[in-house]
């Protein structure tokens, strides 16, 4: 009896094994239960179309977004620096002063050209070193301004990036703009006050020059830092201006 039962079990096992092997082959042929898809094929299926070479697909709650490591486009910056006015028109009595302001610009191309407009304020002390040289207005005879004053510069610059890597740029910029000087005793002839001459307490000048600087785009993709040197020539007062400005920029 036992031999009879054992023979039936062996016969059943022999019959079932080919059917199982055949089913496994069909399972693999349909792609179910087969080996995992290679990483290269998976990468092609999940690749995200990026607008630029340095864009990264980032998975968020809203889905996959393309984020650039370096943002370009409309921007604004803030500057804190030093402005020095020298030579001829301002005489030798106007000291350099603290300068600060805002800039607004746009990257016309991603790497080469941007345009920028600034509003820069600087504050200057009028230093009298030799009372014997003072005129009736309390200033040296060759002075354009006869007292402490502030200057508002409004330059328009075209930034030409002549060297750049992914995060670093060096640029040169032609600059053209206007300047306003505020002072209670503006007079080209220091022996007459502004009130005596019947002129306004605000004086206008135009200037042109050049700006040279470097900029580094940080790991925070909207922010960059930089520093530039600007040299200007003021046409009406025949004076030179020299400014150094560290900068923090945010690109929208």
C-alpha positions in Angstrom: 0.0 0.0 0.0 2.8 2.4 1.0 4.6 1.6 -2.3 1.4 2.3 -4.2 0.9 5.8 -2.6 4.6 6.7 -3.0 4.5 5.8 -6.7 1.5 8.0 -7.2 3.2 11.0 -5.5 6.4 10.6 -7.7 4.3 10.3 -10.8 2.4 13.5 -9.9 5.6 15.4 -9.2 7.1 14.4 -12.5 3.9 15.6 -14.4 3.8 19.0 -12.5 7.4 20.1 -13.0 7.3 20.7 -16.8 4.2 22.7 -16.5 5.8 24.9 -13.8 8.9 25.5 -16.0 6.8 26.4 -19.0 4.8 28.9 -16.9 8.0 30.5 -15.7 9.2 30.9 -19.2 6.0 32.6 -20.3 6.2 34.9 -17.2 9.7 36.0 -18.1 8.8 36.5 -21.8 6.1 39.0 -20.8 8.6 41.1 -18.8 7.0 40.3 -15.5 9.3 38.8 -12.9 12.4 39.3 -15.1 15.6 40.9 -14.0 15.5 44.7 -13.0 15.8 47.1 -15.9 19.3 48.4 -16.3 20.1 51.9 -14.8 20.7 53.4 -18.2 17.3 52.4 -19.5 15.6 53.6 -16.4 17.5 56.9 -16.6 16.2 57.4 -20.2 12.6 56.8 -19.1 12.8 59.2 -16.1 14.9 61.9 -17.7 13.6 65.4 -17.3 13.7 67.9 -20.2 15.8 70.8 -18.8 15.8 74.3 -20.2 19.6 74.6 -19.8 22.6 72.3 -19.4 22.9 73.1 -15.7 19.2 72.7 -14.8 18.4 70.0 -12.3 15.2 68.1 -12.0 14.0 68.4 -8.4 11.1 66.4 -7.0 8.7 68.6 -5.0 5.1 68.3 -3.7 3.9 69.8 -6.9 6.0 67.4 -9.1 9.3 67.6 -10.8 10.7 71.1 -11.4 13.7 72.3 -13.4 15.9 74.4 -11.3 19.0 76.3 -12.6 22.1 76.3 -10.5 22.7 79.9 -11.6 19.8 82.1 -12.2 19.8 84.8 -15.0 17.3 87.5 -15.9 15.9 90.5 -14.1 17.9 91.4 -10.9 18.5 94.1 -8.3 21.5 94.7 -6.2 22.6 96.7 -3.1 26.0 98.4 -2.8 28.1 99.7 0.1 31.3 101.4 -0.9 33.5 104.5 -1.1 33.3 107.5 -3.5 36.2 109.9 -4.0 36.0 113.1 -6.0 39.3 114.7 -7.0 41.1 117.0 -9.4 40.3 120.6 -10.5 36.6 121.4 -10.2 36.1 120.1 -6.7 39.5 121.4 -5.6 41.5 119.5 -3.0 39.1 120.2 -0.1 36.3 117.7 -0.8 37.0 114.5 1.0 36.0 111.0 -0.1 32.8 109.7 1.5 30.6 106.6 2.1 28.5 105.5 -0.8 25.4 103.3 -0.9 22.6 102.6 -3.3 20.5 100.3 -5.3 20.8 98.9 -8.8 18.3 97.4 -11.2 19.2 95.4 -14.3 18.5 92.6 -16.7 20.7 89.9 -18.3 20.1 90.4 -22.0 22.0 87.2 -22.8 22.8 84.4 -20.3 26.5 84.9 -20.2 27.7 88.0 -22.2 25.7 91.2 -21.8 23.5 92.8 -19.2 22.2 96.4 -18.7 21.9 98.1 -15.4 20.7 101.4 -13.9 21.9 102.6 -10.4 20.9 105.2 -7.8 24.0 105.8 -5.7 24.3 108.3 -2.8 27.6 109.5 -1.4 28.2 111.9 1.5 31.3 114.2 1.6 32.9 116.5 4.1 34.4 119.7 3.0 37.8 120.0 4.6 39.4 123.5 5.1 43.1 123.0 5.7 44.4 126.6 5.3 42.2 129.5 6.4 44.4 132.0 4.7 43.3 130.4 1.3 39.6 130.8 2.1 37.4 133.2 0.2 34.5 135.2 1.5 32.2 132.2 1.1 34.4 130.2 3.5 36.0 128.1 0.9 39.2 128.0 -1.2 38.9 130.2 -4.3 39.1 127.3 -6.8 36.3 125.2 -5.1 33.1 124.3 -6.9 31.4 123.5 -3.6 31.8 125.6 -0.5 30.6 123.2 2.3 29.7 119.6 3.2 27.5 118.1 0.5 26.0 114.8 -0.8 26.1 113.5 -4.3 23.4 111.5 -6.1 24.8 109.6 -9.1 22.5 108.0 -11.6 24.7 105.9 -13.9 23.5 103.6 -16.8 26.0 100.8 -17.4 26.2 98.1 -20.1 28.1 95.1 -18.5 30.2 93.1 -20.9 31.3 89.8 -19.4 34.6 89.2 -21.0 35.6 86.2 -18.8 33.2 83.7 -17.2 32.9 80.2 -15.8 29.8 78.5 -14.4 29.8 80.7 -11.3 32.5 83.4 -11.8 32.4 86.4 -14.1 34.8 89.3 -14.8 33.3 92.3 -16.6 33.9 95.7 -18.0 31.2 98.3 -18.4 30.9 101.7 -20.2 29.0 104.1 -18.0 27.1 107.3 -18.7 25.0 109.2 -16.3 24.0 112.3 -14.4 24.9 113.6 -10.9 23.2 116.0 -8.5 25.2 117.9 -5.8 23.3 119.5 -2.8 25.0 122.3 -0.9 23.9 125.6 0.6 26.9 127.6 -0.8 27.4 126.3 -4.4 29.5 128.8 -6.3 32.1 128.4 -8.9 33.5 131.7 -7.7 34.0 131.0 -4.0 33.9 134.8 -3.1 30.2 134.8 -3.8 27.7 132.6 -2.1 24.9 130.8 -4.0 22.4 133.2 -2.5 24.4 136.2 -3.8 24.4 134.7 -7.3 20.8 133.8 -7.2 21.4 130.1 -8.1 19.8 127.0 -6.8 21.2 125.0 -3.9 21.3 121.9 -6.2 23.9 121.7 -8.9 23.7 119.3 -11.9 26.6 117.6 -13.7 26.9 114.8 -16.3 29.6 112.2 -16.3 31.0 109.3 -18.3 33.4 106.5 -17.4 34.0 102.8 -17.0 33.4 100.1 -14.5 35.5 97.0 -13.9 34.6 94.2 -11.6 34.1 90.5 -10.7 31.1 88.6 -9.6 30.6 85.1 -8.0 27.3 83.2 -8.1 26.8 81.4 -4.7 25.3 78.0 -4.0 22.1 79.9 -3.2 21.1 80.1 -6.9 19.4 83.5 -6.7 22.3 85.3 -5.0 25.6 86.5 -6.1 28.3 88.7 -4.6 30.9 91.0 -6.3 33.0 94.1 -6.2 33.7 96.7 -8.9 35.9 99.8 -9.4 34.4 102.8 -11.3 36.2 105.7 -12.8 34.2 108.7 -13.9 34.8 112.1 -15.5 32.4 114.9 -14.6 32.1 117.2 -17.6 30.9 120.5 -16.2 33.2 120.5 -13.2 36.2 118.9 -15.0 36.7 116.5 -12.2 37.5 112.9 -11.8 35.6 110.4 -9.6 36.8 107.1 -8.2 34.5 104.6 -6.5 34.9 101.1 -5.1 31.7 99.2 -4.3 31.2 95.7 -2.9 27.8 94.3 -4.1 25.1 91.8 -3.2 22.8 90.8 -6.0 19.5 89.0 -6.2 18.2 87.6 -9.5 14.5 86.9 -9.7 
